[in-house]
Amino acid sequence: MLREKVRNPSPSPDAPMKQGKRHKKMNYVDIFWVFLVLLMYLVDVSQSDCKFPRHGPKVSDKDLQRRIQPLVGKTYFGTDRTNSYKYFFGVCTLASNLDRIKALNMPYGMVQETQNDETKKFYGIGQYTNSTIIQGRDWVILEYLDGQPYGSHCGSEPRRARVMFNCDSSVAIGDEQLVIYEEENNKTQECFYLFEMKTSVVCPTSSSTPGLSIGSILVIVFVCVLSLYLILGCAYMRFVLHAKGKEQCPNYSFWQDFGNLQADGCDLVCRSKTSSGSRSYKGIGDDQLEGEEDKDDHLLPM
């Protein structure tokens, strides 16, 4: 009987409470992990990045979009000149948070909205997950591909959008405006929408200024060589040859004669000397003949 009591002890009244605490701990852990997963998902979704599959794996997407990184995640809109279409543009992100644009269920970074129809229609022009980028010194062209296909023109190929970012240091970040230039659709293929946006983001910084010119390098080399010539020459003349005063200058006699020659040349070219009186032409020995005529005057008959 004692063994049976030991093997099958009666449950204590605190057992249900302990089990309840274990369940609560498990629930808290599960809730924590679910919350962590959701947080990571939201952070991943909130990160806006363009994808450049056509540029190859040598350069990462982050490096390609580094020039326009301050604009990444921002959205803009604009209308054409005739107010027929409205365009929504997202820099490496969804074009807009409008429900009609989200309903397209595609990562469109550029969307066109018709304004003349009573029922407005939305067309995806390009996806930011299939982009290309071209960079210059003070400009960047961002292109979105894989838009919705054309209906009857451009060979029914997918739409594409090209946005040119031009340097304008007077435009602050966030004050950019989307300007619609034209829709190039009078072709059978490679049609595109062209946009422009002026921004200070793509302006060259001081670190990217061009280097010294060849002339500047030659001047620097000449000054360095001349300085070494004077310093080493003066030191040699003073401490080795024990020269004093002006003689300490290396090759002093040469530079003195060189200066005199320069002065003579300047005097010959730049100065004009006026003669004191007009001189008539005289041959050789005229002065002697004039003297002899004076001496023969007493021989003439009176």
Secondary structure, 3 states (H helix, E strand, C coil): CHHHHHHCCCCCCCHHHHHHHHHHHHHHHHHHHHHHHHHHHHHHHHCCCCCCHHHCCCCCHHHHCHHHHHHCCCEEEEECCCCCEEEEEECCCCCCCCHHHHCCCCCEEEEEEECCCCCCCEEEEEEEEEEEEEECCCEEEEEEEECCECCCCHHHCECCEEEEEEECCCCCCCCCCCEEEEEECCCCCCCEEEEEEEECCCCCCHHHCCCCCHHHHHHHHHHHHHHHHHHHHHHHHHHCCCCCHHHHCCCHHHHHHHHHHHHHHHHHHHCCCCCCCCCCCCCCCHHHHHHHHHHHHHHCCC
